[in-house]
């Protein structure tokens, strides 16, 4: 009996414990499976939301945070100008992007090298010209004169590539020859070329060769300039006409393209962005947003409708107020943009659109897809057949920023076309003029002061580290004495750097005011873009020119890397 009861109790205990063990096992397996599913879910979310690095070298969230911050700065030379496509692109020879037609033409002519000059000499040696044919006075049209000048330029300007020399012409006195050519700084990555014309004093040596005994300064050979034009000048006798020294680049073509016939308009596909909260923000913000819209247009294979009117943010203006009505062409190369992207000017587009709807039946009006939120992604619009996709940005800030279209998943598909945005050639011509007047042989220092120097909490040492005495001591160890020294700065007091003149040939941007003064080509050409009204050489233009000249210095001294131990963005940001 006892054994029987014992067996019975044992069986009951086993029966009761088996379900508990099975439940524990099931619980553990379910928990492991849940962890696995949760891990897969997290991995999937990370894969979807991951945004690869942008060509602007910063992540989209970082830039979003940058653009939504409020700033009180009125003039910051180190943060007001960012690099455009020509700065971050590969050289024309290395770039995988197709060059525009003008670039192909520009690069079809090789640079003048020693090998090319030797070939020209071989042709002359085989000709009938002999030493006895050399006249007593220099004949500027003699091909040997041009060869002599070419060799001189190669020796004197090693940082410059020379192209397309023209036949020298006579200067003002015998023995002087004026010659023009096109050139490009070897440090520049764009294919753009610039023009110079100089006056050379030529003599004949005892061994019957030409020799350059003096070379004029940048744009000194006025008789070799192209298309001289007479213009009236104020002052003097009424109506008196005098020949100007014209440096105009006749190859700038920033006219507004037209759509042509109504059929061309109707057959096109357009992406139209209404004005959003980006208007009157900083220029960095403007470029980031503009290239988002242009990138979406390229992704959708559509023509981007472009507003040429730019609002210059208060940070670039002495009045500390926003200034509307600025022209895109003041700041950026519109000709290059037209060649590498499909664009149409907003006014031209709206006129053709209105004309079409007015002259056609209601059922034949232009099909339009209105998009009222940036949350509609470019991928969702890819198959849309409407003639016009109209993005409207009516939400409150920051929901109405153009660049919001390119955030999130869209960042994996939309590539901002930085190669399309170059600096205005008119501004770059001023940069070239300033550099040329220093014969491309200068050093440069970037001195940041302004509000940063006054803010002791964020930059405790900046003011003292950039004081004239300390600045002079530091530069003596970095720059050779009596070199041309260009000072790029936001210091408003012109004489602040006078102590540097005891050791260097100091150059400041305001030393070249005539390049944008009321008798300059820049003044005349920008006035034409502005319906005959004068254009102010504003804060952004000043910073752009200052920065570009600084980049061309042979030795470059930076404020936050060489002059001070303070961090560029304030305390504890190094």
Phi, psi and omega in degrees: 000315181298319179295321181296315179294323179297318179295321181295316179295322179296319180295320181295318180297316179298319181295325181283328184280333183299314179297325180295316179296317179296321180294321178297317179297315179298319179298316180296316181295320178296321179295317177297318179295321178296318178298319179298313180297318180296321178295317178298319180297315178298315179300319180296316179299318179296319181295323182286318186273352180296134179242121181292160181301142180270156178302344181276008172072012176224156179283157180299315178299323180296319180289324177301316178296321180296315186285339181268356177282143176272143181229143178255359185294141178259337183198103182236103185293331185274348181234354186279336182238125175255167180286140176261187188302325182290340180276326185259355181280165171285168176294159182306327182286329186264346187290133176281350181282143177293134179281147175294168185301319180293329178290320178299316179295321182294325183269359180287339178265119182287159176291149179283116181241176178299323180295319179294320179297320179296323177296320178296322179294324178297321178295319179293321180297329180275354180273182184273359181287130179235175181298325181292342181281349182290126180285167178294320174263149185292130174263106187297336181278354177297126182301336179289334175295315180297319179298320179298317179293320179298316178295320179299316181297320179297325179284321188279329186233080185286343181268005184244139170259132185253141181221153163051059173294145172257160180297128181299149177237165182294144174275213182270336180229159178302142180092354177256136178230132176258135181218145178243155177204171173248153185209169176212135174293135184295341179280341183284141183261349178277167181270000184295144177241158180232163185247139173228151173217128186229162178253131181240138173267119186245141175226165178255126183280171180295331180268021171069043174233155174278149179215137175277119179256348176199138177241132179287175181276177182307129178061033178271339182274070190296335180288346180260000180290154182271142171050059175296136183235137177278139175218153181283143179239147178285153180091162180074199180290147185295131176077007181290133181252131178231144180286124179279164170271094187271130177245019186296137175269104185290352185267359176287122180232088179248035174293154182279124180289148178250157180278338179090229185284166178297325181296324177295321179295313185293331183276351181277169175234129190232149171241119187241120177258122171288159181295133182239202183287352179289340183297133179071019171269182179297159183294329175299314178300315181302312182295319180299319181284316181301316181289338172294311179298316179294323178295321177294319179300319178293321179297321181273359182058048181235162175277130182273127178276120192243130174270116181283349181280125181242138174261119181275120183299156186300334184297342182259002187242134178301331179287349183059031178234151175293144179235115180273172174081011175285148182265133177310325185287348173293327191250333188229159184276097183289327179298314179296319180299318179297328185280334185252353181220152177272108182226158172218142181289141188301314181299316178298318180297313182294325177295316180292323178297313180296320180296320180295310182296331182282329186259003180235159180296158184302322182289347179253016177297158184296126177293129183232135173249112179269130180241116189260357180220145178290349182286346170283113189280158175302328180295327178287340181263000189298326183259008181291133185264359183299146177296319182237125166259117188248104176274126181245133186243075184257358181285162176290159179295146359267016181291343183259021175274137181302320188293349178296336179298329186263012180269173176065223184295331181297335181297339179280345185248328184265119176256119179294126184278074181299333180295344183274343188251109178242162177289153178304133179291333177295319175291321181292333174294325176293318176302315180296320179297314180296314179297320180295325179293338174263015178055031177057020182235081183209160172251165186217145175232138180254112184247106178271124176227249177058219183292333180295320181293335180274342182271092185287338181290316182271326182230079187293335186249352189300316183299311181289323181292340178250017175290154186306315183294312181292323178299317180296315180299318182290320182290332178298333179271357183241333185236136178295145181297145177063024170279156168295123181238113177268128180254108174269120189204160171252014175289119186284340184275113187299318185279006182300330186258019183298329181294335178291339183290348178285345182230344184223160171271095190277136176233133177237159182303321182290352174289349186238032184302330183296343181288341173235012178288179188286002174245010184269161176294322178302315180299313182295317185286322177290330176296322177298322177292337184255031178058038176086357181269141180299148179249133179285138172279091194276181185298322181292322177297318179300314181294321180299312180293314180304314183295317183292322176295319178302317180301334185269359176291146180288316171249128183240122181252119181265152179294306190271003177242337185237328189262331184219154176271356177296153179279149183300320183256019177109181184302136175064029176245005181291000000 
